Amino acid sequence: MKHFLQENDFSSEEIKEIFNHSFALKTNRAQRPTTHLAGQTWGMLFHKKSTRTRVSFEVGIRELGGNTLILDQSSTQIGRGESVEDTVKVLSRFLDGLIIRTHGHEIIEEFSTHGSIPVVNALTDFLHPCQIFADCMTILEKTGTSKDPYSLAGKKLTFYGDTQCNMANSWIMVGALFGINICLAGPPEFAPGEQILSYLAKHNLPVTFEHQTDPVVAASDADILYTDVWVSMGCEEKAEERKRIMSPYQVTDKILESAKPDALFMHCMPTHPGEEVSESVLASPQAILFDQAENRLHIQKAILRQLSQS
């Protein structure tokens, strides 16, 4: 039995298979539902609000022939103090898999340790692997060169803003896995933290990213510019301070023009126009964020298919 808690949970061959199937599932979407999850029920335990993640997983499971059960803290005994160990042991008797969107990464690790069903990371404060795989699929789709994420080696992606956030960490991970040159552009006090560096060392993954405080220099020769919200869920009390510190790292026309002429702009959404990105960049034909959002459906279907066969 396998889990998908972080980007390196699959072997290189399994990753290639997932990406190949994601493109096939997208091409053949009209032929739904399939039978990959026929007769299965997957639980979705969400401790954080969600639009794209919840809808894409719910629709995807149904398109694979399965059923979903929505769970949250307020409607389960977890909210009243029942242990994760007892909860997942019980859920393992009922469900075929569990998709979790939560805060601490240690929570999903505990679920995977004590359960007997596959666990999927739908976002933690540390990593967002489903989003990052969908983003890589989108880059492959737009560049049109291959369906193999390892062919992205040598491309430069610059991430702007909070370079300690889960998306920055996930780009560091796939940079190490796929050979993408990751440049993190943000304030020095938001440079990548010890958690991601320790994780790379623990799993023998190379440190291949650079941190740059000059936003224009960071854009030089970039194939992709990427940003995320400056105020993540749980950081609302520090919103004004974070906006002030990160304001020089807004992705503007000047930043976009400093990258390669055909550079793509990406954002995992929701966006806050005028904060992390200007309205003009969002309106640019180089912005592909809605393609990213759609591809969450296809890559997640391929991930679930892979897990159901493990």
C-alpha angles and dihedrals in degrees: 000000000000134000131203105219099133138015096262096054090100126062119245090257092050090049091052090049092050092052093046091051093046090060091045092049090050093048092047098038092125088067094074147180099039124190100241092111098022111156093009129122119204122195121221113205110188122183091169131054116260143179109170097030096049097042095044093050095044093048092042095053091049091048088054089054097257137117131239133218117197116216132179138173094257094056099041135062089252086081089057096051105272109154123255089235094057092041096053093042089057094043090050088063091056109030138058095213143353130226114198132193109183148131116261118044089220089068095065090041088057091049091052093046097053101033132079098214132076115275122206124200106228089176138321130182087260106044142009104194099164091055093047093051089049089051092052090049089052093050090050090048094050096044090045096206104114147341090231114100090205087068087071088077111129097024116124121228121184118201118201132205126007100031091181095061127109093260092053089049092050091050088051088053097050090041087060092043101043102027096248113157104237120199116186113203115194147104115306091243089060097051115137111291136232094263095067093040091052090048092053091049093047092054096039092245118152123247099238103156131095128210117221127185096192107081095199095048089048091058094054112120092353119156093195133027115200136182141168136195116299094218111052124196108286095027098080094115089063095044100118094045092049092049091051094049095045100041093102088060098061109131103242136168088268091056092046091050090052091061126071114302092249096041117145124228117217135184127172091215162247092104129206105203111215093026117065093001136022121244091240093058090048089053093048119112086234090068111097103171096126090054088052090052093050093048091059085076096052100042092046091052088053091048092051091047090053093048093048089058096047 
